[in-house]
Amino acid sequence: MTDTIGAHTQVGAVNWLSGLRVLEVTTGVAAPLIGRILGELGADVIKLESRAKLDVNRTRVPRPDDPEGFPASEAFQLLHEANAGKRSITLNLKEAAGKELFLELLRDVDVFIENFAPGWLERLGLSPDAILAAAPQLIMLSASGYGQTGPLRTQRAYAPVMTSLAGIEGLVGYGPDDVTGASSLALADLNCSFYGVFLITAALRGRQVTGRGQYLDLSQTEAAACLIGEAFVEQQLGLRVPAPQGNTSTDGEHWTLLAAAGDDRWVAAGTDRDDRTASQLPELAGQPGRPGRPSAADLLRVLADHGFEAAPVLTPDEVATDELFQRQALLQRVTHPLEAIGELTITSVPWHLDGIVPRIAGPAPCLGSDTDDFFRRRLSAEAFTTYAEDKVFF
């Protein structure tokens, strides 16, 4: 069943991966988003969590304007962006019974995703080799900051650190030797997410051929370095030492921001590679800080009339309400089961599949919301009660 959002866009269930079972032990954005994308392609995704070590996106503290008793740990937007549509179960892996149940689950799923610092599974006595020996059908992906080997393997991974090591921040600035860096965007996380989806789907195809699973080691930092391939080629060919080049693209096209009338309103514009230069743009647009600056709409019209590529600089709020993005179903609304949180707007995956945008089935699950139902189906009533009393489901 599909819902029409705009003239050509429908939202509906995509069942390409129907029957695929995914278990994840993840935190943050990079690896959880891998699971979410697989889920929106039809997989059944179970997020295994523990109250002893929460997903970092469940650690939001109450804000001054939150009403008393507001469930802050369930309300952080990134929690829902990375975990929409999943199920959540809690299990204490430090308990022998919890580890035993964990191994049983791994034998019963197709894909296992994790992104904690290398070594945590080994400390449980569950190395990747041991896991694949117990569950030879499994596709296991470790998406760590720096990979499973090397001197940085146990270092904590934060987005600006990874993009710095990948060389990206060294290209952010206004000109040669003028590095600004710290773009503050989680490029390493999001880039890793889509690499992870591609790797897993390729490995699943490989399993059809070989009949066995395999272990995938994905370094977020190395994946991020792939974003600056042109810089590597320039250096390799001796063309120049890669460095910040302001708003000039690698092919020499210059882009600039022009101030429009109003408070902090801007238009991005670029030359069209003919004999005109960027110096003409301010003449067309009027000078910043002087009376008579055109509105953004008028400025866009003038630039278009003169053959310049241009677009308004939108704020995130404007993107969320933009008619184009609304018609394309980039933003979908879901209702949270906790009334205090209410309706949420979540970005969809940025593709249309035969004209259909995958439906976001729901928000991120509440912590452990599926534990009882999930394990009561797998255990005897007596065993479930015993495990619950022993805090195995903590």
DRENDO-1510 file (C-alpha; in Angstrom, 1 decimal, always signed):
<recs>
REC; n; res; u; v; w
REC; 1; MET; +0.0; +0.0; +0.0 .
REC; 2; THR; +1.3; +3.5; -0.9 .
REC; 3; ASP; +0.4; +7.0; +0.1 .
REC; 4; THR; +0.6; +9.8; -2.5 .
REC; 5; ILE; +2.7; +12.7; -1.1 .
REC; 6; GLY; +3.1; +14.8; -4.3 .
REC; 7; ALA; +2.3; +14.8; -7.9 .
REC; 8; HIS; +4.9; +12.0; -8.6 .
REC; 9; THR; +6.0; +10.7; -5.2 .
REC; 10; GLN; +4.5; +7.9; -3.2 .
REC; 11; VAL; +5.5; +6.5; +0.1 .
REC; 12; GLY; +5.1; +2.7; +0.7 .
REC; 13; ALA; +6.6; -0.4; +2.1 .
REC; 14; VAL; +9.7; -1.7; +0.2 .
REC; 15; ASN; +10.1; -5.5; +0.7 .
REC; 16; TRP; +13.3; -6.1; -1.2 .
REC; 17; LEU; +15.0; -7.5; +1.9 .
REC; 18; SER; +11.9; -9.2; +3.4 .
REC; 19; GLY; +12.9; -12.2; +5.4 .
REC; 20; LEU; +16.4; -10.8; +6.2 .
REC; 21; ARG; +17.1; -10.8; +10.0 .
REC; 22; VAL; +19.5; -8.2; +11.4 .
REC; 23; LEU; +20.9; -8.0; +14.9 .
REC; 24; GLU; +22.9; -4.9; +15.9 .
REC; 25; VAL; +24.8; -3.8; +19.0 .
REC; 26; THR; +25.4; -0.2; +18.1 .
REC; 27; THR; +25.7; +3.3; +19.3 .
REC; 28; GLY; +25.7; +6.8; +17.8 .
REC; 29; VAL; +24.8; +7.2; +14.1 .
REC; 30; ALA; +27.2; +5.5; +11.7 .
REC; 31; ALA; +26.4; +1.8; +12.4 .
REC; 32; PRO; +22.8; +2.3; +13.6 .
REC; 33; LEU; +21.9; +4.0; +10.4 .
REC; 34; ILE; +23.2; +1.0; +8.5 .
REC; 35; GLY; +20.5; -1.1; +10.3 .
REC; 36; ARG; +17.9; +1.5; +9.7 .
REC; 37; ILE; +18.5; +1.6; +5.9 .
REC; 38; LEU; +18.3; -2.2; +5.8 .
REC; 39; GLY; +15.1; -2.0; +7.7 .
REC; 40; GLU; +13.5; +0.4; +5.3 .
REC; 41; LEU; +14.4; -2.0; +2.5 .
REC; 42; GLY; +12.4; -4.7; +4.3 .
REC; 43; ALA; +14.7; -6.3; +6.8 .
REC; 44; ASP; +13.7; -7.1; +10.4 .
REC; 45; VAL; +16.2; -5.2; +12.5 .
REC; 46; ILE; +16.6; -5.8; +16.2 .
REC; 47; LYS; +18.6; -3.4; +18.3 .
REC; 48; LEU; +20.2; -5.2; +21.2 .
REC; 49; GLU; +20.9; -2.8; +24.1 .
REC; 50; SER; +21.8; -2.7; +27.7 .
REC; 51; ARG; +20.9; -0.3; +30.5 .
REC; 52; ALA; +24.5; -0.7; +31.7 .
REC; 53; LYS; +25.8; +1.0; +28.6 .
REC; 54; LEU; +23.3; +3.1; +26.7 .
REC; 55; ASP; +23.4; +4.2; +23.1 .
REC; 56; VAL; +25.0; +7.7; +23.3 .
REC; 57; ASN; +21.8; +9.1; +21.8 .
REC; 58; ARG; +19.8; +7.8; +24.7 .
REC; 59; THR; +21.8; +10.0; +27.2 .
REC; 60; ARG; +20.2; +13.3; +26.4 .
REC; 61; VAL; +19.7; +15.2; +29.7 .
REC; 62; PRO; +16.4; +17.1; +30.3 .
REC; 63; ARG; +16.5; +20.7; +29.1 .
REC; 64; PRO; +15.2; +23.7; +31.0 .
REC; 65; ASP; +12.0; +23.9; +28.9 .
REC; 66; ASP; +11.2; +20.2; +29.2 .
REC; 67; PRO; +8.0; +19.6; +31.2 .
REC; 68; GLU; +8.4; +17.7; +34.5 .
REC; 69; GLY; +8.9; +14.0; +33.8 .
REC; 70; PHE; +9.6; +14.4; +30.1 .
REC; 71; PRO; +11.2; +11.2; +28.7 .
REC; 72; ALA; +14.4; +13.0; +27.5 .
REC; 73; SER; +16.3; +9.7; +26.9 .
REC; 74; GLU; +13.7; +8.8; +24.2 .
REC; 75; ALA; +13.4; +12.2; +22.5 .
REC; 76; PHE; +16.8; +13.0; +20.9 .
REC; 77; GLN; +16.3; +13.6; +17.2 .
REC; 78; LEU; +19.4; +11.6; +16.2 .
REC; 79; LEU; +18.2; +8.6; +18.1 .
REC; 80; HIS; +15.2; +8.5; +15.7 .
REC; 81; GLU; +17.2; +9.4; +12.6 .
REC; 82; ALA; +19.5; +6.4; +13.1 .
REC; 83; ASN; +17.0; +3.9; +14.6 .
REC; 84; ALA; +13.6; +4.5; +13.1 .
REC; 85; GLY; +11.5; +1.4; +12.6 .
REC; 86; LYS; +13.6; -1.1; +14.6 .
REC; 87; ARG; +12.8; -3.3; +17.6 .
REC; 88; SER; +14.7; -3.0; +20.9 .
REC; 89; ILE; +15.6; -5.8; +23.3 .
REC; 90; THR; +17.8; -5.5; +26.4 .
REC; 91; LEU; +20.3; -8.2; +27.4 .
REC; 92; ASN; +23.2; -8.2; +29.9 .
REC; 93; LEU; +26.1; -9.7; +27.9 .
REC; 94; LYS; +28.3; -9.9; +31.0 .
REC; 95; GLU; +26.0; -12.6; +32.5 .
REC; 96; ALA; +26.7; -16.1; +31.3 .
REC; 97; ALA; +23.0; -16.6; +30.5 .
REC; 98; GLY; +22.9; -13.3; +28.6 .
REC; 99; LYS; +26.0; -14.3; +26.5 .
REC; 100; GLU; +24.4; -17.7; +25.8 .
REC; 101; LEU; +21.2; -16.1; +24.6 .
REC; 102; PHE; +23.3; -13.7; +22.5 .
REC; 103; LEU; +25.0; -16.6; +20.8 .
REC; 104; GLU; +21.7; -18.2; +20.1 .
REC; 105; LEU; +20.5; -15.0; +18.5 .
REC; 106; LEU; +23.6; -14.8; +16.3 .
REC; 107; ARG; +22.9; -18.4; +15.0 .
REC; 108; ASP; +19.4; -17.3; +14.1 .
REC; 109; VAL; +20.0; -14.1; +12.1 .
REC; 110; ASP; +21.6; -13.2; +8.8 .
REC; 111; VAL; +23.5; -10.1; +9.7 .
REC; 112; PHE; +25.3; -8.8; +12.8 .
REC; 113; ILE; +26.4; -5.1; +13.0 .
REC; 114; GLU; +28.5; -3.6; +15.8 .
REC; 115; ASN; +30.5; -0.4; +16.2 .
REC; 116; PHE; +32.1; -0.4; +19.7 .
REC; 117; ALA; +35.8; +0.0; +20.2 .
REC; 118; PRO; +37.7; -3.1; +19.0 .
REC; 119; GLY; +38.3; -5.6; +21.8 .
REC; 120; TRP; +34.9; -5.5; +23.5 .
REC; 121; LEU; +33.8; -8.8; +22.0 .
REC; 122; GLU; +37.1; -10.5; +22.8 .
REC; 123; ARG; +36.7; -9.5; +26.4 .
REC; 124; LEU; +33.4; -11.4; +26.4 .
REC; 125; GLY; +35.2; -14.4; +24.9 .
REC; 126; LEU; +33.5; -13.8; +21.6 .
REC; 127; SER; +36.1; -12.9; +19.0 .
REC; 128; PRO; +34.8; -12.6; +15.4 .
REC; 129; ASP; +36.4; -15.9; +14.6 .
REC; 130; ALA; +34.6; -17.5; +17.6 .
REC; 131; ILE; +31.3; -16.0; +16.5 .
REC; 132; LEU; +31.6; -17.2; +12.9 .
REC; 133; ALA; +32.6; -20.6; +14.1 .
REC; 134; ALA; +29.4; -20.7; +16.1 .
REC; 135; ALA; +27.3; -19.0; +13.4 .
REC; 136; PRO; +28.9; -19.8; +10.0 .
REC; 137; GLN; +26.0; -18.3; +8.1 .
REC; 138; LEU; +26.5; -14.9; +9.6 .
REC; 139; ILE; +27.5; -11.7; +7.8 .
REC; 140; MET; +29.3; -9.7; +10.6 .
REC; 141; LEU; +30.2; -6.1; +10.1 .
REC; 142; SER; +32.4; -4.1; +12.5 .
REC; 143; ALA; +32.2; -0.4; +11.7 .
REC; 144; SER; +34.8; +1.2; +14.0 .
REC; 145; GLY; +36.6; +4.5; +13.8 .
REC; 146; TYR; +40.0; +3.3; +12.7 .
REC; 147; GLY; +39.5; -0.4; +11.8 .
REC; 148; GLN; +40.3; -3.5; +13.8 .
REC; 149; THR; +44.1; -3.3; +13.5 .
REC; 150; GLY; +46.8; -0.6; +13.9 .
REC; 151; PRO; +47.9; +1.8; +16.6 .
REC; 152; LEU; +44.7; +3.9; +16.6 .
REC; 153; ARG; +42.3; +0.9; +16.9 .
REC; 154; THR; +41.2; +1.6; +20.5 .
REC; 155; GLN; +41.1; +5.4; +20.2 .
REC; 156; ARG; +37.7; +7.0; +20.6 .
REC; 157; ALA; +36.1; +8.0; +17.3 .
REC; 158; TYR; +34.5; +11.4; +16.9 .
REC; 159; ALA; +33.4; +12.9; +13.6 .
REC; 160; PRO; +35.8; +15.9; +13.5 .
REC; 161; VAL; +38.7; +13.7; +14.6 .
REC; 162; MET; +38.1; +11.1; +11.9 .
REC; 163; THR; +37.6; +13.7; +9.1 .
REC; 164; SER; +40.8; +15.4; +10.3 .
REC; 165; LEU; +42.8; +12.2; +10.0 .
REC; 166; ALA; +41.1; +11.5; +6.6 .
REC; 167; GLY; +42.4; +14.8; +5.2 .
REC; 168; ILE; +39.1; +16.5; +4.8 .
REC; 169; GLU; +39.5; +19.2; +7.3 .
REC; 170; GLY; +42.8; +20.2; +5.7 .
REC; 171; LEU; +40.9; +21.2; +2.6 .
REC; 172; VAL; +38.4; +23.4; +4.4 .
REC; 173; GLY; +39.4; +27.1; +4.4 .
REC; 174; TYR; +39.5; +30.3; +2.4 .
REC; 175; GLY; +42.8; +30.0; +0.5 .
REC; 176; PRO; +46.2; +28.3; +0.5 .
REC; 177; ASP; +47.7; +27.9; +4.0 .
REC; 178; ASP; +44.5; +29.2; +5.6 .
REC; 179; VAL; +43.0; +26.1; +7.1 .
REC; 180; THR; +39.7; +26.6; +8.9 .
REC; 181; GLY; +38.8; +23.0; +9.3 .
REC; 182; ALA; +36.2; +21.5; +11.7 .
REC; 183; SER; +33.3; +21.5; +9.3 .
REC; 184; SER; +31.3; +20.1; +12.2 .
REC; 185; LEU; +29.3; +17.8; +9.9 .
REC; 186; ALA; +29.3; +14.1; +10.7 .
REC; 187; LEU; +30.7; +13.2; +7.2 .
REC; 188; ALA; +32.6; +10.2; +8.5 .
REC; 189; ASP; +29.5; +8.7; +10.2 .
REC; 190; LEU; +27.1; +9.2; +7.3 .
REC; 191; ASN; +29.6; +8.1; +4.7 .
REC; 192; CYS; +30.3; +5.0; +6.7 .
REC; 193; SER; +26.6; +4.2; +6.9 .
REC; 194; PHE; +26.1; +3.9; +3.2 .
REC; 195; TYR; +29.4; +2.0; +2.7 .
REC; 196; GLY; +28.2; -0.4; +5.3 .
REC; 197; VAL; +24.9; -1.0; +3.5 .
REC; 198; PHE; +26.7; -1.7; +0.2 .
REC; 199; LEU; +29.2; -4.1; +2.0 .
REC; 200; ILE; +26.5; -6.1; +3.7 .
REC; 201; THR; +24.3; -6.5; +0.6 .
REC; 202; ALA; +27.4; -7.5; -1.5 .
REC; 203; ALA; +28.4; -10.0; +1.2 .
REC; 204; LEU; +24.9; -11.5; +1.2 .
REC; 205; ARG; +25.2; -12.0; -2.5 .
REC; 206; GLY; +28.5; -13.6; -1.9 .
REC; 207; ARG; +26.9; -16.0; +0.7 .
REC; 208; GLN; +24.5; -17.1; -2.0 .
REC; 209; VAL; +27.5; -18.2; -4.0 .
REC; 210; THR; +29.8; -19.6; -1.3 .
REC; 211; GLY; +27.2; -20.8; +1.2 .
REC; 212; ARG; +29.0; -19.2; +4.1 .
REC; 213; GLY; +29.1; -15.9; +5.9 .
REC; 214; GLN; +32.1; -13.6; +6.5 .
REC; 215; TYR; +33.6; -10.9; +8.6 .
REC; 216; LEU; +33.7; -7.3; +7.3 .
REC; 217; ASP; +36.1; -4.7; +8.9 .
REC; 218; LEU; +35.0; -1.2; +8.0 .
REC; 219; SER; +37.1; +1.9; +9.0 .
REC; 220; GLN; +35.1; +5.1; +9.2 .
REC; 221; THR; +38.3; +7.1; +8.8 .
REC; 222; GLU; +39.4; +5.2; +5.7 .
REC; 223; ALA; +36.0; +5.5; +4.2 .
REC; 224; ALA; +36.0; +9.2; +4.8 .
REC; 225; ALA; +39.4; +9.5; +3.0 .
REC; 226; CYS; +37.7; +8.2; -0.1 .
REC; 227; LEU; +35.8; +11.5; -0.2 .
REC; 228; ILE; +38.9; +13.4; -1.3 .
REC; 229; GLY; +40.1; +11.2; -4.1 .
REC; 230; GLU; +40.7; +14.2; -6.4 .
REC; 231; ALA; +43.2; +15.6; -3.8 .
REC; 232; PHE; +45.1; +12.3; -3.8 .
REC; 233; VAL; +45.3; +12.3; -7.6 .
REC; 234; GLU; +46.5; +15.9; -7.7 .
REC; 235; GLN; +49.3; +15.1; -5.3 .
REC; 236; GLN; +50.2; +11.8; -7.1 .
REC; 237; LEU; +50.5; +13.6; -10.5 .
REC; 238; GLY; +52.5; +16.4; -8.9 .
REC; 239; LEU; +50.0; +19.0; -9.9 .
REC; 240; ARG; +50.0; +20.8; -6.6 .
REC; 241; VAL; +50.0; +20.1; -2.9 .
REC; 242; PRO; +46.3; +19.9; -1.9 .
REC; 243; ALA; +45.2; +22.8; +0.3 .
REC; 244; PRO; +42.2; +25.0; +0.9 .
REC; 245; GLN; +41.0; +26.9; -2.1 .
REC; 246; GLY; +38.1; +28.9; -0.7 .
REC; 247; ASN; +35.0; +28.7; -2.9 .
REC; 248; THR; +36.8; +27.7; -6.1 .
REC; 249; SER; +36.0; +24.1; -7.2 .
REC; 250; THR; +38.6; +21.7; -8.4 .
REC; 251; ASP; +37.7; +22.5; -12.0 .
REC; 252; GLY; +38.3; +26.2; -11.5 .
REC; 253; GLU; +34.7; +27.3; -11.2 .
REC; 254; HIS; +34.2; +30.0; -8.6 .
REC; 255; TRP; +31.3; +30.1; -6.2 .
REC; 256; THR; +30.4; +32.9; -3.8 .
REC; 257; LEU; +27.8; +33.9; -1.3 .
REC; 258; LEU; +26.0; +37.2; -2.0 .
REC; 259; ALA; +24.1; +39.1; +0.7 .
REC; 260; ALA; +20.4; +39.7; +0.1 .
REC; 261; ALA; +18.0; +42.0; +1.9 .
REC; 262; GLY; +17.0; +40.9; +5.3 .
REC; 263; ASP; +18.7; +39.5; +8.4 .
REC; 264; ASP; +21.4; +37.0; +7.4 .
REC; 265; ARG; +19.9; +36.2; +4.0 .
REC; 266; TRP; +22.2; +34.8; +1.3 .
REC; 267; VAL; +22.3; +33.5; -2.2 .
REC; 268; ALA; +25.0; +31.1; -3.5 .
REC; 269; ALA; +26.1; +31.8; -7.1 .
REC; 270; GLY; +28.7; +30.6; -9.5 .
REC; 271; THR; +30.3; +31.7; -12.8 .
REC; 272; ASP; +29.5; +29.7; -15.9 .
REC; 273; ARG; +33.1; +29.2; -17.1 .
REC; 274; ASP; +32.9; +31.9; -19.9 .
REC; 275; ASP; +35.0; +35.0; -19.9 .
REC; 276; ARG; +33.0; +36.6; -17.1 .
REC; 277; THR; +34.5; +36.6; -13.6 .
REC; 278; ALA; +33.1; +36.5; -10.1 .
REC; 279; SER; +33.8; +40.2; -9.9 .
REC; 280; GLN; +30.6; +40.8; -11.9 .
REC; 281; LEU; +28.4; +39.2; -9.3 .
REC; 282; PRO; +28.5; +42.0; -6.7 .
REC; 283; GLU; +27.6; +44.5; -9.4 .
REC; 284; LEU; +24.5; +42.6; -10.2 .
REC; 285; ALA; +23.6; +42.0; -6.6 .
REC; 286; GLY; +24.3; +45.3; -5.0 .
REC; 287; GLN; +26.9; +45.7; -2.2 .
REC; 288; PRO; +26.5; +44.1; +1.2 .
REC; 289; GLY; +25.8; +46.6; +3.9 .
REC; 290; ARG; +24.6; +49.3; +1.6 .
REC; 291; PRO; +20.9; +50.3; +1.1 .
REC; 292; GLY; +19.0; +48.9; -1.7 .
REC; 293; ARG; +20.1; +45.3; -1.6 .
REC; 294; PRO; +17.6; +43.1; -3.5 .
REC; 295; SER; +15.6; +40.5; -1.9 .
REC; 296; ALA; +16.8; +36.9; -2.3 .
REC; 297; ALA; +14.0; +36.3; -4.8 .
REC; 298; ASP; +14.9; +39.3; -6.9 .
REC; 299; LEU; +18.6; +38.5; -6.7 .
REC; 300; LEU; +17.9; +35.0; -7.9 .
REC; 301; ARG; +15.9; +36.3; -10.8 .
REC; 302; VAL; +18.6; +38.8; -11.8 .
REC; 303; LEU; +21.3; +36.1; -11.7 .
REC; 304; ALA; +19.2; +33.7; -13.7 .
REC; 305; ASP; +18.6; +36.4; -16.4 .
REC; 306; HIS; +22.4; +36.8; -16.7 .
REC; 307; GLY; +23.1; +33.1; -16.9 .
REC; 308; PHE; +24.5; +32.4; -13.5 .
REC; 309; GLU; +23.7; +29.2; -11.5 .
REC; 310; ALA; +22.3; +30.3; -8.2 .
REC; 311; ALA; +20.3; +29.1; -5.2 .
REC; 312; PRO; +19.1; +30.5; -1.9 .
REC; 313; VAL; +21.0; +29.5; +1.3 .
REC; 314; LEU; +18.3; +27.8; +3.3 .
REC; 315; THR; +18.2; +27.3; +7.0 .
REC; 316; PRO; +17.4; +23.8; +8.4 .
REC; 317; ASP; +13.9; +25.0; +9.3 .
REC; 318; GLU; +13.4; +26.2; +5.8 .
REC; 319; VAL; +14.5; +22.8; +4.4 .
REC; 320; ALA; +12.0; +21.1; +6.7 .
REC; 321; THR; +9.1; +23.2; +5.3 .
REC; 322; ASP; +10.3; +23.6; +1.7 .
REC; 323; GLU; +7.6; +22.5; -0.8 .
REC; 324; LEU; +10.0; +20.6; -3.0 .
REC; 325; PHE; +11.3; +18.4; -0.1 .
REC; 326; GLN; +7.8; +17.9; +1.2 .
REC; 327; ARG; +6.6; +16.7; -2.3 .
REC; 328; GLN; +9.6; +14.4; -2.6 .
REC; 329; ALA; +8.7; +12.8; +0.8 .
REC; 330; LEU; +12.2; +13.6; +2.1 .
REC; 331; LEU; +10.6; +14.3; +5.5 .
REC; 332; GLN; +8.0; +11.9; +7.0 .
REC; 333; ARG; +6.0; +12.2; +10.1 .
REC; 334; VAL; +5.6; +9.4; +12.6 .
REC; 335; THR; +3.9; +9.3; +16.0 .
REC; 336; HIS; +5.8; +8.3; +19.1 .
REC; 337; PRO; +4.1; +5.8; +21.5 .
REC; 338; LEU; +4.9; +8.2; +24.4 .
REC; 339; GLU; +2.3; +10.9; +24.3 .
REC; 340; ALA; +4.8; +13.4; +25.9 .
REC; 341; ILE; +6.9; +13.2; +22.7 .
REC; 342; GLY; +4.1; +13.1; +20.2 .
REC; 343; GLU; +4.7; +13.6; +16.5 .
REC; 344; LEU; +8.2; +13.4; +15.1 .
REC; 345; THR; +9.6; +14.4; +11.7 .
REC; 346; ILE; +12.3; +12.1; +10.4 .
REC; 347; THR; +14.3; +12.3; +7.1 .
REC; 348; SER; +13.8; +9.4; +4.8 .
REC; 349; VAL; +16.5; +7.6; +2.8 .
REC; 350; PRO; +17.3; +9.9; -0.2 .
REC; 351; TRP; +16.2; +7.6; -3.0 .
REC; 352; HIS; +13.1; +6.7; -4.9 .
REC; 353; LEU; +12.6; +3.0; -5.8 .
REC; 354; ASP; +10.4; +2.6; -8.8 .
REC; 355; GLY; +8.8; +5.9; -7.9 .
REC; 356; ILE; +8.3; +4.9; -4.2 .
REC; 357; VAL; +10.1; +6.4; -1.2 .
REC; 358; PRO; +10.4; +3.7; +1.5 .
REC; 359; ARG; +8.0; +4.3; +4.3 .
REC; 360; ILE; +9.4; +5.0; +7.8 .
REC; 361; ALA; +7.6; +2.4; +9.8 .
REC; 362; GLY; +7.8; +4.3; +13.1 .
REC; 363; PRO; +10.2; +6.2; +15.5 .
REC; 364; ALA; +13.1; +4.6; +17.3 .
REC; 365; PRO; +11.9; +2.0; +19.7 .
REC; 366; CYS; +11.8; +2.8; +23.4 .
REC; 367; LEU; +14.6; +1.1; +25.3 .
REC; 368; GLY; +13.8; -2.6; +25.7 .
REC; 369; SER; +10.2; -2.2; +24.5 .
REC; 370; ASP; +10.3; -5.5; +22.7 .
REC; 371; THR; +12.2; -7.5; +25.3 .
REC; 372; ASP; +9.3; -9.3; +26.9 .
REC; 373; ASP; +7.5; -10.2; +23.7 .
REC; 374; PHE; +10.7; -11.3; +22.0 .
REC; 375; PHE; +12.0; -13.6; +24.6 .
REC; 376; ARG; +8.7; -15.0; +25.8 .
REC; 377; ARG; +8.3; -16.4; +22.3 .
REC; 378; ARG; +11.8; -18.0; +22.5 .
REC; 379; LEU; +11.9; -19.2; +26.1 .
REC; 380; SER; +9.7; -21.3; +28.4 .
REC; 381; ALA; +7.7; -19.3; +31.0 .
REC; 382; GLU; +9.9; -20.7; +33.7 .
REC; 383; ALA; +13.2; -19.8; +32.0 .
REC; 384; PHE; +11.9; -16.3; +31.2 .
REC; 385; THR; +11.0; -15.7; +34.8 .
REC; 386; THR; +14.3; -16.9; +36.1 .
REC; 387; TYR; +16.3; -14.8; +33.6 .
REC; 388; ALA; +14.2; -11.7; +34.5 .
REC; 389; GLU; +14.7; -12.2; +38.2 .
REC; 390; ASP; +18.5; -12.6; +37.6 .
REC; 391; LYS; +18.5; -9.3; +35.6 .
REC; 392; VAL; +19.7; -11.1; +32.4 .
REC; 393; PHE; +17.4; -8.7; +30.5 .
REC; 394; PHE; +19.0; -5.6; +32.0 .
</recs>
